[in-house]
Amino acid sequence: MKIEIRRWDNDEIIICGEYESVKDCLEKNRNKSFYGANLRSANLSSADLRSADLSSADLRSANLSSADLRWADLRSADLSSADLSSANLRWADLRSADLSWANLRWANLRLADLSSANLRWADLRLADLSWAKNINKYLTTPLYILLDQPNKIVAYKLVTKENIGPFNGGIVYEIGKEYEEKDFDTDENNQCGQGINLATLDWCIQEWKEGYKILLAEFKKKDIVCIPIGSDGKFRVKRCKIIGEKDLKEIGVSKQKEGIWIAGVN
């Protein structure tokens, strides 16, 4: 089929020819410049775009899942709402790129340059940000608000019906008791590490299963040992006190539809 790729700003033709798809066109011409290319909503899943020049390209809502973008030039590219899940962005140049609302789950961002990149509302769950350059971690999660709280803070602990954490377990949490963990992980690149893992209410609701409980945990700023970069709602403390339990019906975790428990306020 005839594939024609144009600039988004002036409609100038960048490349035109017979290709199987837009993905095929970019892969076969990845040594050429696609500066400013209009690739909005393009299906580039699993594409080999190593070292490709996609600077200032419009890649809004593009499917780049599992794409190989190592060393790619994505400076000032618009990647808002793009699917970059499991993409390999190692050494990619993402300076001033717009990654707002992008899906970066499981993406490899090791050694990528993220200077001035817009990461607001990006999904960075389980992304590898080890040695990422110039990342402003304060744009990756709203949880840093916890560091400015002057007094006691309350967050949430998801537990099973046996009152233990659903993932690592080990501690039986009871209302009215204090808990302390001396062996804790302070590595901001680990989303779920050693320590007492607490979370936001929405995270607990999303991970909730039948029989689970959501407990209220009280702690202070000094008890926080790690807020992971790009956290989806989890953080770690070394000490907390369980002060209560959420009423699940009150927060809408009570409906059952076709055997699947879902959250929904009546």
Secondary structure, DSSP 8 states (H G I E B T S, - for coil): -EEEEEBTTT--EEEEEE-S-HHHHHHHTTTSB-TTBB-TT-B-TT-B-TT-B-TT-B-TT-B-TT-B-TT-B-TT-B-TT-B-TT-B-TT-B-TT-B-TT-B-TT-B-TT-B-TT-B-TT-B-TT-B-TT-BT--GGGT-GGGGGGG--S-EEEEEEE-TTSS-SSS------TT-EEE-SS----TT-SS-SSEEEE-HHHHHHH--TT-EEEEEEE-GGGEEE--TT-SSEEEESEEEEEEE--TTTTTTTEEETTEEE----
